[in-house]
Amino acid sequence: MSTLFATATGPPRIQDDTRRGEFIARVYGHIAVAFGLFLALETALFASGIAESMGKAIAGRPMMWMLLLGGVMIISNISSGLARNANPQTQLGGLALIAAAKAVMFAPFLYYISQQDDSSRVIASAGAVTVAGIVALSAVAYTTRKDLSFLRPITGFLMILALVAIVASLIFGFNLGLWFSVAMVGLAGARILHQTQDIIRRYPEDAYAAAALVLFSSYMLMFWYVLRIFSSRN
């Protein structure tokens, strides 16, 4: 019997693959929209002078950084809940909210980098390395036959440790250094691996906004620490 028709054992494989392909295309389409919104908001924050004001207000004030990071974490949790809502508009609202939160979080950091003589090269190089890393990791997640779900509890535990280290560094005033940033890039990469595979194999087809939010957050985590590595060289 032709594979274009359903059989007694279930729907045809070709139709399953087509629907899954459409789902994945929607996921990456929504990630592109989130990046576009992030860039638009970041541009507006710099053009309006808000990024400069934030950068100067936070500089040398660890508690301000803690408040900013805490606010972003709260918004991230709210966004995740919205992205899992059955209503498509609510899902998109959650994705837009996380993109806005990331734009605010990045603004003072990018302002700091913009004060360097070669800021354009630093940002462009960090962006290129991040994109290359995302493409390579996604290719591995798509092609490997190994189940990468074992990484999920490991990366979750390491994220908690990293958060504790970040808070401690802000409270006690010590520098986590270059190798912490390198380790965080590796951690972000591990998250991208298992999250991408999980989205490909397990996410329901109506959860495209939630899937986009998960990957967008991990992409931005990687970009943040790649930026830290490149900016620390100056």
KATAGI-V962381 format. One record per residue. N is the residue number from 1. RES is the residue in three letters. PHI is phi in whole degrees, 0 to 359 (999 if undefined). OMEGA is omega in radians with two decimals (999 if undefined). D_LAST is the distance of its C-alpha to the last C-alpha in Angstrom with 2 decimals. Layout:
# KATAGI-V962381
N&RES&PHI&OMEGA&D_LAST + N&RES&PHI&OMEGA&D_LAST
This chain:
# KATAGI-V962381
1&MET&999&-3.14&65.62 + 2&SER&298&3.12&62.85 + 3&THR&288&3.12&59.42 + 4&LEU&280&-3.10&59.38 + 5&PHE&241&3.13&61.82 + 6&ALA&291&3.09&61.67 + 7&THR&239&-3.12&63.62 + 8&ALA&293&-3.09&65.18 + 9&THR&272&3.12&62.22 + 10&GLY&137&-3.09&59.73 + 11&PRO&292&-3.12&57.80 + 12&PRO&294&-3.10&56.99 + 13&ARG&298&-3.08&53.77 + 14&ILE&297&3.11&52.90 + 15&GLN&289&3.08&53.05 + 16&ASP&301&-3.12&50.89 + 17&ASP&296&3.13&48.23 + 18&THR&296&3.13&48.42 + 19&ARG&296&-3.14&48.01 + 20&ARG&293&3.10&45.11 + 21&GLY&297&3.10&43.42 + 22&GLU&295&3.10&43.97 + 23&PHE&298&-3.11&42.52 + 24&ILE&295&3.10&39.32 + 25&ALA&298&3.12&39.02 + 26&ARG&293&3.12&39.39 + 27&VAL&301&-3.09&36.69 + 28&TYR&288&3.03&34.08 + 29&GLY&296&3.11&35.46 + 30&HIS&289&3.05&34.87 + 31&ILE&297&3.11&31.29 + 32&ALA&298&3.09&30.74 + 33&VAL&297&3.12&32.35 + 34&ALA&298&3.09&30.12 + 35&PHE&296&3.11&26.96 + 36&GLY&299&3.11&28.56 + 37&LEU&294&3.09&29.34 + 38&PHE&302&-3.12&25.85 + 39&LEU&295&3.14&24.41 + 40&ALA&296&3.14&27.27 + 41&LEU&292&3.12&26.80 + 42&GLU&297&3.10&23.03 + 43&THR&299&-3.14&23.85 + 44&ALA&294&3.13&26.58 + 45&LEU&295&3.12&24.49 + 46&PHE&284&-3.11&22.06 + 47&ALA&296&-3.11&25.02 + 48&SER&277&-3.11&26.98 + 49&GLY&87&-3.13&24.31 + 50&ILE&293&3.13&24.66 + 51&ALA&299&3.10&21.06 + 52&GLU&297&3.13&20.04 + 53&SER&298&3.11&22.80 + 54&MET&295&-3.14&21.81 + 55&GLY&300&-3.14&18.18 + 56&LYS&288&-3.13&19.51 + 57&ALA&289&-3.07&22.32 + 58&ILE&273&-3.07&20.37 + 59&ALA&307&3.11&17.56 + 60&GLY&74&-3.14&18.61 + 61&ARG&235&-3.09&21.67 + 62&PRO&304&-3.10&21.74 + 63&MET&294&3.08&25.26 + 64&MET&294&3.07&24.33 + 65&TRP&298&3.14&21.92 + 66&MET&297&3.12&24.84 + 67&LEU&295&3.13&27.22 + 68&LEU&296&-3.13&25.12 + 69&LEU&296&3.10&24.68 + 70&GLY&298&3.10&28.35 + 71&GLY&297&3.12&29.44 + 72&VAL&295&3.12&27.66 + 73&MET&296&3.12&29.36 + 74&ILE&297&3.13&32.69 + 75&ILE&297&3.11&32.34 + 76&SER&299&3.12&31.41 + 77&ASN&294&3.09&34.64 + 78&ILE&297&-3.13&36.64 + 79&SER&299&3.14&35.24 + 80&SER&299&3.11&36.19 + 81&GLY&296&3.13&39.68 + 82&LEU&294&-3.10&40.07 + 83&ALA&292&3.12&38.91 + 84&ARG&267&-3.14&41.65 + 85&ASN&291&-3.12&44.32 + 86&ALA&290&-3.11&47.14 + 87&ASN&283&-3.11&46.81 + 88&PRO&302&-3.14&44.57 + 89&GLN&293&3.09&43.55 + 90&THR&293&3.08&42.57 + 91&GLN&302&3.14&40.49 + 92&LEU&295&3.08&38.62 + 93&GLY&298&3.09&38.20 + 94&GLY&296&3.12&36.48 + 95&LEU&293&3.11&34.04 + 96&ALA&296&-3.12&33.38 + 97&LEU&294&-3.14&32.86 + 98&ILE&291&3.09&30.17 + 99&ALA&296&3.11&28.35 + 100&ALA&294&3.14&28.57 + 101&ALA&297&3.12&27.39 + 102&LYS&293&3.11&24.26 + 103&ALA&297&3.11&23.57 + 104&VAL&294&-3.13&23.91 + 105&MET&295&-3.11&21.72 + 106&PHE&285&-2.99&18.83 + 107&ALA&305&-3.13&19.26 + 108&PRO&294&3.12&17.51 + 109&PHE&293&3.12&14.53 + 110&LEU&292&3.06&14.29 + 111&TYR&296&3.09&14.87 + 112&TYR&301&3.14&11.89 + 113&ILE&294&-3.10&9.70 + 114&SER&296&3.12&11.98 + 115&GLN&279&3.10&11.01 + 116&GLN&280&-3.09&7.73 + 117&ASP&297&-3.08&9.00 + 118&ASP&250&-3.06&8.72 + 119&SER&300&-3.12&9.70 + 120&SER&297&3.13&12.80 + 121&ARG&294&3.13&11.46 + 122&VAL&300&-3.10&9.33 + 123&ILE&293&-3.13&12.59 + 124&ALA&295&3.14&14.88 + 125&SER&295&3.13&13.48 + 126&ALA&297&3.11&13.57 + 127&GLY&297&-3.13&17.00 + 128&ALA&295&3.13&18.29 + 129&VAL&295&3.14&17.50 + 130&THR&297&3.13&19.09 + 131&VAL&299&3.13&22.10 + 132&ALA&299&3.12&22.60 + 133&GLY&295&3.14&22.58 + 134&ILE&297&-3.14&25.01 + 135&VAL&297&-3.12&27.29 + 136&ALA&296&-3.12&27.47 + 137&LEU&294&3.12&28.16 + 138&SER&296&3.11&30.70 + 139&ALA&298&3.10&32.43 + 140&VAL&297&-3.12&32.84 + 141&ALA&298&-3.13&34.22 + 142&TYR&283&-2.98&36.64 + 143&THR&259&-3.08&37.92 + 144&THR&289&3.06&38.10 + 145&ARG&268&-3.12&41.48 + 146&LYS&286&3.08&40.13 + 147&ASP&283&-3.06&40.30 + 148&LEU&266&-3.09&36.82 + 149&SER&296&3.11&38.14 + 150&PHE&296&3.14&37.76 + 151&LEU&286&-3.02&34.01 + 152&ARG&301&3.13&34.77 + 153&PRO&293&3.13&35.73 + 154&ILE&293&-3.13&33.05 + 155&THR&292&3.09&30.20 + 156&GLY&297&3.12&31.95 + 157&PHE&294&-3.14&32.10 + 158&LEU&293&3.08&28.48 + 159&MET&296&3.09&27.43 + 160&ILE&296&3.10&29.50 + 161&LEU&299&-3.14&27.90 + 162&ALA&297&3.13&24.38 + 163&LEU&296&3.09&25.55 + 164&VAL&299&3.13&27.05 + 165&ALA&297&-3.14&23.87 + 166&ILE&295&3.13&21.88 + 167&VAL&297&3.12&24.67 + 168&ALA&298&3.14&24.93 + 169&SER&295&3.12&21.27 + 170&LEU&288&-3.11&21.80 + 171&ILE&288&-3.02&25.13 + 172&PHE&262&2.99&24.36 + 173&GLY&75&3.08&20.84 + 174&PHE&254&-3.09&19.15 + 175&ASN&267&3.14&15.86 + 176&LEU&288&2.99&16.70 + 177&GLY&84&-3.06&13.68 + 178&LEU&296&-3.03&12.31 + 179&TRP&292&3.04&15.88 + 180&PHE&296&3.11&17.29 + 181&SER&297&3.10&15.22 + 182&VAL&299&3.13&16.42 + 183&ALA&297&3.14&19.88 + 184&MET&291&3.03&19.87 + 185&VAL&297&3.09&19.17 + 186&GLY&298&3.12&22.13 + 187&LEU&295&3.09&24.17 + 188&ALA&300&3.11&23.64 + 189&GLY&297&3.10&24.71 + 190&ALA&297&3.10&27.80 + 191&ARG&296&3.13&28.70 + 192&ILE&299&3.13&28.51 + 193&LEU&300&-3.04&30.78 + 194&HIS&285&3.11&33.53 + 195&GLN&291&3.12&33.35 + 196&THR&297&3.12&33.70 + 197&GLN&297&3.13&36.61 + 198&ASP&298&3.13&38.17 + 199&ILE&294&-3.14&38.08 + 200&ILE&296&-2.95&39.60 + 201&ARG&263&-2.89&42.35 + 202&ARG&236&-3.05&43.16 + 203&TYR&293&3.04&42.20 + 204&PRO&294&-2.99&45.23 + 205&GLU&287&3.08&45.28 + 206&ASP&264&-3.10&45.32 + 207&ALA&255&-3.08&42.07 + 208&TYR&294&3.14&39.76 + 209&ALA&290&3.09&37.95 + 210&ALA&296&3.11&37.43 + 211&ALA&296&3.12&36.13 + 212&ALA&298&3.14&33.72 + 213&LEU&297&-3.13&32.45 + 214&VAL&299&-3.11&31.88 + 215&LEU&290&3.12&29.88 + 216&PHE&302&3.14&27.93 + 217&SER&298&3.14&26.82 + 218&SER&289&3.07&25.69 + 219&TYR&299&-3.12&23.88 + 220&MET&290&3.06&21.93 + 221&LEU&298&3.11&21.23 + 222&MET&297&-3.13&19.72 + 223&PHE&299&3.14&17.66 + 224&TRP&303&-3.05&16.34 + 225&TYR&279&2.98&15.07 + 226&VAL&294&3.06&13.82 + 227&LEU&300&3.11&11.72 + 228&ARG&301&3.14&10.53 + 229&ILE&296&-3.12&9.73 + 230&PHE&292&-3.13&7.78 + 231&SER&289&-3.13&5.88 + 232&SER&286&-3.14&5.40 + 233&ARG&281&-3.09&3.82 + 234&ASN&255&999&0.00
